[in-house]
């Protein structure tokens, strides 16, 4: 009886651990998909609404856009806009 109880507890513990691990992986993957979707949407909007700055790039080689107020910005991998000073722009 003791032996079968130990086996049942071990099986239940393993089942619980694998479920928690699978849930954390799904959560991490869902967050990555959300960031990528946000990035694509922000870059698409920027390409349609604002002008690209053809001769310049951001500090990390990003595409630089100019909004209607003549502010320079780029879109990062999470879809957020980062505004740049003119001194932060690099030549291509």
ABEGO torsion letter per residue (X at the ends): XAAAAAAAAAAAAAAAAAAAAAAAAAAAAAAAAAAAAAAAAAAAAAAAABBBBAABBBAAGBBBBBBAAGBBBBBBAAGBBBBBBAAABBBX
